[in-house]
């Protein structure tokens, strides 16, 4: 024992993951970046959720790739907006919701014949839409619709 205390990890810096988990997270991050890149050009594929997933995976697997995604002129602004303001661009949120509705509606009507899987897909799709709709966007964070005093969360 040297007598020196170990520095506490920063709340924003996670503990290093075991090597196998790091490899899996790196692969998931790389796939997410690829999907985000496709989403930048394909109108029905959302970019932002894949970028946020990639940043999360790289934060836990590769500091170099995490720094790259933050510095990227194409991807960086989306990730930095989430990191700094905890908001998602409104257009990205609406695009993601439209994609979930379209893909789940197609799956329910064309790919599944049994009633129970259709109901389960409907519930899952509705849950995803609610989750995405609840993500704050910059306009929401600025208080575009002011709350009445009796609706405030602090009061």
SVG drawing of the C-alpha trace seen along z (x, -y; Angstrom):
<svg xmlns="http://www.w3.org/2000/svg" viewBox="-56 -30 60 47">
<polyline fill="none" stroke="black" stroke-width="0.4" points="0.0,0.0 1.4,-3.3 -0.9,-5.3 -2.3,-7.3 -6.0,-7.2 -7.3,-6.1 -9.1,-9.0 -12.8,-8.6 -14.1,-8.0 -16.0,-10.8 -19.7,-10.2 -19.6,-10.7 -16.7,-8.2 -17.8,-4.6 -15.7,-1.9 -13.7,0.0 -15.6,3.0 -14.1,6.5 -12.4,7.2 -15.1,9.4 -17.8,6.8 -15.6,4.1 -15.4,6.0 -19.1,6.5 -19.8,2.9 -17.3,1.8 -19.0,4.0 -22.4,2.6 -21.0,-1.0 -19.6,-0.3 -22.9,1.1 -24.8,-1.8 -22.5,-4.3 -23.0,-2.4 -26.8,-2.5 -26.6,-6.2 -24.6,-6.9 -27.2,-5.2 -29.9,-7.1 -28.2,-10.4 -29.2,-9.6 -32.2,-7.3 -35.3,-9.4 -37.0,-6.6 -34.0,-5.5 -33.4,-7.7 -29.9,-8.9 -29.9,-10.3 -30.9,-7.2 -28.1,-5.2 -25.6,-7.9 -26.5,-8.1 -26.2,-4.3 -22.9,-4.4 -21.6,-7.1 -22.7,-5.2 -21.1,-2.0 -17.8,-3.7 -17.7,-5.5 -17.5,-2.1 -15.3,-0.4 -13.0,-2.8 -12.1,-6.3 -10.6,-7.0 -13.8,-6.2 -15.8,-8.2 -13.6,-11.2 -14.0,-10.7 -17.8,-10.6 -17.9,-13.8 -15.4,-15.6 -17.2,-14.4 -18.7,-17.4 -21.6,-15.1 -22.3,-13.1 -20.9,-15.2 -23.6,-17.9 -26.3,-15.3 -24.3,-13.6 -23.1,-16.8 -26.7,-18.2 -27.7,-15.1 -24.7,-15.2 -24.9,-18.9 -28.6,-19.6 -30.2,-16.2 -32.3,-17.0 -32.8,-15.4 -33.5,-17.5 -37.3,-17.7 -37.0,-16.6 -35.0,-13.5 -37.6,-12.6 -40.5,-12.9 -38.6,-10.9 -37.9,-8.1 -41.6,-8.0 -42.7,-7.9 -40.3,-5.0 -41.5,-3.0 -45.1,-3.4 -44.4,-2.5 -42.2,0.5 -44.5,1.9 -47.6,1.4 -46.0,3.3 -44.8,6.0 -48.3,6.4 -50.1,6.5 -47.8,8.3 -45.3,10.5 -47.4,11.8 -50.5,14.0 -51.2,15.0 -53.2,12.6 -51.1,12.8 -47.8,11.7 -49.7,8.9 -51.0,7.6 -47.5,7.9 -46.0,6.1 -48.6,3.4 -47.9,3.0 -44.1,2.9 -44.6,0.3 -46.8,-1.9 -44.3,-1.7 -41.5,-2.8 -43.6,-5.7 -44.3,-6.8 -40.6,-6.6 -39.5,-8.5 -42.2,-11.2 -41.1,-11.7 -37.5,-12.5 -37.0,-16.2 -36.2,-18.4 -34.6,-21.8 -38.0,-23.5 -39.5,-21.6 -36.5,-22.4 -36.8,-26.1 -40.4,-26.0 -42.2,-26.9 -45.5,-26.1 -45.2,-27.6 -46.7,-25.7 -49.3,-27.2 -48.0,-27.7 -50.1,-24.7 -48.6,-22.4 -44.9,-23.1 -43.0,-20.0 -41.4,-21.9 -44.5,-23.4"/>
</svg>
